Amino acid sequence: MTQKDNVSLVSIRWFIENCMEIKLPNGKTMVIDPMLIKDESETDIQIAKSYATGFDADSLEACDYILLTHIHGDHIGALKKVHQRFPEAPILVNGWSAYPLAKFLDMPLGAFIPMTDGCDYDFDGFHLKWLQGRHTAAIGKKTPSESNFGTTEEEIWTVALGTIYNSNFIISMDNGITLAMDGGRYEPNLSRLDIYKPNIVFIHSSRDYEANAEVCMDALRRSGAQYIFPLTCQIQEDPDKAAEVANEKLRAAGMYGRVMSPKCGQWFDFSMGLQARS
């Protein structure tokens, strides 16, 4: 060890909604909820057309695993194209959603690995704990007769199951760093942040900056994490201001973790540094 050194822990970049590219310390890469289209002409999924980012499947640097929180169109809009570019990358998704999704996108059944809530899985470079989650309360309150789930049987099943099954997960990497997907915040105990004590927590952003700050504080209070990594930041008028409001509250409360403000396509390199002092 030199007198000044730095150890890379994990690298993450966010695009839109829950879509992220994550580089693990062993060189493997996982992609979460691939919603990567440059413009609306690239997708036939109607809901996905409003989520163009200027990035597409070719923008990914690598992909060894694909994780899906749920199967709504704004989370799987580029799944087929990402699979076509990285056909060896398994697609991890809630087991009940696997076949309807494969049928909807006309994809190979063998591309999917069905995940079971509460179960543990070991992969190259990380351990995965798959947890039950929930979608937003507003969507979940609608009955099938009140909802416009689509026009074809395949689309109807995909949208309905995307509402019912919204998964959380804990990713424990071989270097001891832990990531947590904490979706479905109206039922936050399902993410079990208090048990797994992740270093980085992914949460959904809120348009209300005060409410957003309270969610961040709750996640840090339960997890003891170092960073909150907001997702769905595109819904906020000023994500930098949202992070500032949250961090002011955290400092006032004497809490050590901080809330980030990611930009679409921007890499964040998390590391641990050492510098000896005389």
C-alpha positions as CSV (number, residue, x, y, z in Angstrom):
1,M,0.0,0.0,0.0
2,T,1.3,3.4,-1.0
3,Q,1.0,6.5,1.2
4,K,-1.9,7.6,-1.0
5,D,-4.2,5.1,-2.7
6,N,-7.7,4.6,-4.0
7,V,-9.8,1.5,-4.3
8,S,-12.6,1.4,-6.8
9,L,-15.8,0.0,-5.3
10,V,-18.6,0.3,-8.0
11,S,-19.5,2.5,-10.9
12,I,-23.1,3.5,-11.7
13,R,-24.8,5.6,-14.3
14,W,-28.5,6.5,-14.5
15,F,-30.5,7.2,-17.7
16,I,-34.2,7.6,-16.9
17,E,-36.8,6.0,-14.6
18,N,-35.1,3.0,-13.0
19,C,-32.7,2.5,-15.9
20,M,-29.1,2.1,-14.8
21,E,-25.8,0.6,-15.9
22,I,-23.7,-0.7,-13.0
23,K,-20.1,-1.9,-13.3
24,L,-19.2,-4.4,-10.6
25,P,-15.6,-4.5,-9.1
26,N,-14.9,-7.8,-10.9
27,G,-15.6,-6.3,-14.3
28,K,-19.1,-7.6,-14.8
29,T,-21.9,-5.2,-15.7
30,M,-25.6,-5.3,-14.9
31,V,-28.3,-3.2,-16.5
32,I,-31.5,-2.5,-14.6
33,D,-34.8,-1.8,-16.4
34,P,-33.4,-1.0,-19.9
35,M,-35.4,2.0,-21.1
36,L,-32.9,3.3,-23.7
37,I,-34.3,4.8,-26.8
38,K,-32.8,7.8,-28.7
39,D,-36.2,8.9,-30.0
40,E,-39.8,7.7,-30.0
41,S,-39.5,6.1,-33.5
42,E,-37.4,3.3,-32.0
43,T,-40.2,1.6,-30.0
44,D,-43.6,0.3,-30.7
45,I,-44.5,0.4,-27.0
46,Q,-46.7,3.5,-26.7
47,I,-45.9,4.5,-23.1
48,A,-42.1,4.2,-23.9
49,K,-42.3,6.8,-26.7
50,S,-42.3,9.7,-24.1
51,Y,-39.1,8.4,-22.4
52,A,-36.5,9.1,-25.1
53,T,-33.0,9.8,-23.6
54,G,-30.7,10.2,-26.6
55,F,-29.1,6.9,-25.6
56,D,-29.9,3.5,-26.9
57,A,-28.8,-0.2,-26.5
58,D,-25.6,0.6,-28.4
59,S,-24.7,3.2,-25.7
60,L,-24.2,0.5,-23.1
61,E,-20.5,-0.2,-22.5
62,A,-21.3,-3.8,-21.5
63,C,-24.1,-6.0,-20.1
64,D,-23.7,-9.4,-18.3
65,Y,-27.0,-9.3,-16.4
66,I,-30.3,-7.6,-16.9
67,L,-32.5,-7.0,-13.8
68,L,-36.2,-6.0,-14.1
69,T,-38.1,-4.4,-11.2
70,H,-41.3,-4.8,-13.2
71,I,-42.5,-5.1,-16.8
72,H,-44.3,-1.9,-17.6
73,G,-43.4,-0.4,-21.0
74,D,-41.4,2.5,-19.5
75,H,-39.1,0.0,-17.9
76,I,-38.7,-2.6,-20.7
77,G,-38.8,-0.3,-23.7
78,A,-35.3,-1.3,-24.9
79,L,-35.2,-4.8,-23.4
80,K,-35.4,-6.7,-26.7
81,K,-32.7,-4.6,-28.4
82,V,-30.4,-4.9,-25.4
83,H,-31.0,-8.7,-25.4
84,Q,-30.2,-8.8,-29.2
85,R,-26.9,-6.9,-28.5
86,F,-26.0,-9.0,-25.4
87,P,-27.8,-12.4,-26.0
88,E,-25.8,-14.2,-23.3
89,A,-27.0,-11.8,-20.6
90,P,-29.7,-13.5,-18.5
91,I,-32.9,-11.5,-17.8
92,L,-33.8,-11.7,-14.1
93,V,-37.5,-10.9,-13.4
94,N,-40.3,-11.9,-11.1
95,G,-41.3,-15.4,-12.0
96,W,-45.0,-14.7,-12.6
97,S,-44.0,-12.0,-15.1
98,A,-41.4,-14.0,-17.1
99,Y,-43.7,-15.8,-19.6
100,P,-46.1,-12.9,-20.3
101,L,-43.2,-10.7,-21.0
102,A,-41.5,-13.2,-23.3
103,K,-44.8,-13.5,-25.2
104,F,-45.4,-9.8,-25.3
105,L,-42.0,-9.1,-26.8
106,D,-41.7,-12.4,-28.7
107,M,-38.4,-13.2,-27.0
108,P,-36.7,-16.6,-26.3
109,L,-38.0,-18.2,-23.2
110,G,-34.5,-19.3,-22.2
111,A,-33.4,-15.7,-22.0
112,F,-35.3,-15.3,-18.7
113,I,-34.5,-16.5,-15.2
114,P,-37.6,-16.4,-13.0
115,M,-36.9,-14.9,-9.5
116,T,-38.9,-15.9,-6.5
117,D,-39.6,-13.4,-3.7
118,G,-37.5,-14.0,-0.6
119,C,-35.0,-16.2,-2.3
120,D,-31.2,-15.8,-2.6
121,Y,-29.1,-16.3,-5.7
122,D,-25.4,-16.3,-6.3
123,F,-23.9,-14.9,-9.5
124,D,-20.4,-14.1,-10.6
125,G,-19.4,-11.2,-8.5
126,F,-22.5,-10.6,-6.4
127,H,-25.2,-12.2,-4.3
128,L,-28.8,-11.3,-5.0
129,K,-31.7,-11.2,-2.5
130,W,-35.0,-10.9,-4.4
131,L,-37.7,-9.1,-2.4
132,Q,-41.4,-8.5,-2.8
133,G,-42.2,-4.9,-3.8
134,R,-45.3,-2.9,-4.7
135,H,-46.1,-0.4,-7.5
136,T,-47.3,3.1,-6.7
137,A,-50.5,3.3,-4.7
138,A,-52.3,5.4,-7.3
139,I,-52.0,2.7,-10.0
140,G,-52.6,-0.2,-7.7
141,K,-56.0,1.2,-6.6
142,K,-57.4,0.9,-10.1
143,T,-59.4,-2.2,-10.9
144,P,-59.0,-3.9,-14.3
145,S,-62.3,-2.4,-15.5
146,E,-61.1,1.1,-14.6
147,S,-57.8,0.7,-16.2
148,N,-56.7,1.0,-19.9
149,F,-54.3,-2.0,-19.9
150,G,-53.9,-2.1,-23.7
151,T,-55.5,-3.5,-26.8
152,T,-54.0,-7.0,-27.1
153,E,-54.1,-9.9,-24.6
154,E,-50.3,-9.8,-24.4
155,E,-50.2,-6.1,-23.7
156,I,-53.0,-6.3,-21.1
157,W,-51.2,-9.1,-19.2
158,T,-47.9,-7.2,-19.3
159,V,-49.3,-4.0,-17.9
160,A,-51.4,-5.7,-15.3
161,L,-48.6,-7.9,-14.0
162,G,-46.3,-4.8,-14.0
163,T,-48.7,-3.2,-11.6
164,I,-49.0,-6.3,-9.3
165,Y,-45.3,-7.3,-9.3
166,N,-42.8,-4.6,-8.6
167,S,-39.7,-6.1,-7.1
168,N,-37.1,-4.8,-4.7
169,F,-33.7,-6.5,-4.4
170,I,-30.4,-6.4,-2.4
171,I,-27.2,-6.7,-4.4
172,S,-24.2,-7.7,-2.2
173,M,-21.0,-7.5,-4.1
174,D,-17.9,-9.6,-3.5
175,N,-16.0,-6.6,-2.2
176,G,-18.5,-6.1,0.7
177,I,-20.4,-3.2,-0.9
178,T,-24.2,-3.6,-0.9
179,L,-26.8,-1.9,-3.1
180,A,-30.5,-1.8,-2.4
181,M,-33.5,-1.1,-4.6
182,D,-36.1,0.5,-2.4
183,G,-39.2,0.9,-4.6
184,G,-42.8,1.0,-3.6
185,R,-42.2,3.5,-0.8
186,Y,-45.8,3.4,0.5
187,E,-44.8,0.0,1.9
188,P,-41.2,0.6,2.8
189,N,-40.6,-2.3,5.2
190,L,-40.5,-4.7,2.2
191,S,-37.1,-3.5,1.2
192,R,-35.7,-4.4,4.7
193,L,-33.0,-1.7,4.7
194,D,-32.7,-2.1,8.5
195,I,-31.5,-5.7,8.0
196,Y,-29.2,-5.5,5.1
197,K,-27.7,-2.1,5.8
198,P,-26.8,-1.2,2.2
199,N,-24.1,1.4,1.3
200,I,-26.1,2.8,-1.6
201,V,-29.9,2.9,-1.7
202,F,-31.9,3.5,-4.9
203,I,-35.2,5.3,-4.3
204,H,-37.8,6.9,-6.4
205,S,-37.8,10.7,-6.6
206,S,-40.8,12.9,-5.7
207,R,-41.9,16.2,-7.3
208,D,-42.4,17.6,-3.8
209,Y,-39.0,18.5,-2.5
210,E,-40.0,18.4,1.1
211,A,-41.7,15.0,0.8
212,N,-38.7,13.8,-1.2
213,A,-36.3,14.9,1.6
214,E,-38.4,13.0,4.2
215,V,-38.2,9.8,2.1
216,C,-34.5,10.2,1.8
217,M,-34.1,10.7,5.6
218,D,-36.2,7.7,6.3
219,A,-34.2,5.5,4.0
220,L,-30.9,6.7,5.5
221,R,-32.2,6.4,9.1
222,R,-33.2,2.7,8.5
223,S,-30.2,1.7,6.4
224,G,-27.2,3.8,7.7
225,A,-26.2,4.1,4.1
226,Q,-23.6,6.5,2.8
227,Y,-25.5,7.5,-0.3
228,I,-29.1,7.8,-1.6
229,F,-29.1,7.5,-5.4
230,P,-32.4,9.0,-6.6
231,L,-34.2,7.4,-9.6
232,T,-37.0,8.8,-11.8
233,C,-35.2,12.2,-11.5
234,Q,-36.7,13.4,-14.8
235,I,-40.0,14.1,-13.0
236,Q,-38.4,16.9,-10.9
237,E,-38.2,20.4,-12.1
238,D,-34.7,20.9,-10.5
239,P,-33.1,17.7,-9.3
240,D,-30.1,19.6,-7.9
241,K,-32.4,21.7,-5.8
242,A,-34.2,18.6,-4.6
243,A,-30.9,17.0,-3.5
244,E,-29.9,20.3,-1.8
245,V,-33.1,20.5,0.2
246,A,-32.7,16.9,1.3
247,N,-29.0,17.3,2.3
248,E,-29.8,20.4,4.3
249,K,-32.3,18.4,6.3
250,L,-29.8,15.6,6.7
251,R,-27.1,17.9,8.0
252,A,-29.5,19.6,10.4
253,A,-30.4,16.2,11.8
254,G,-26.8,15.2,12.2
255,M,-27.1,12.4,9.7
256,Y,-24.0,11.4,7.7
257,G,-25.4,10.0,4.5
258,R,-26.0,12.2,1.5
259,V,-28.4,12.5,-1.4
260,M,-26.9,12.6,-4.9
261,S,-28.2,14.4,-8.0
262,P,-27.5,12.1,-11.1
263,K,-27.7,13.4,-14.6
264,C,-28.8,11.3,-17.6
265,G,-25.8,9.2,-18.8
266,Q,-23.4,10.5,-16.2
267,W,-21.0,7.9,-14.6
268,F,-20.4,8.0,-10.8
269,D,-17.4,6.1,-9.6
270,F,-17.6,5.2,-5.9
271,S,-14.3,4.5,-4.2
272,M,-12.5,4.3,-0.9
273,G,-9.4,6.4,-0.6
274,L,-6.4,6.3,1.7
275,Q,-3.9,9.1,2.4
276,A,-1.3,9.0,5.1
277,R,-0.6,12.2,7.1
278,S,2.6,13.2,8.7
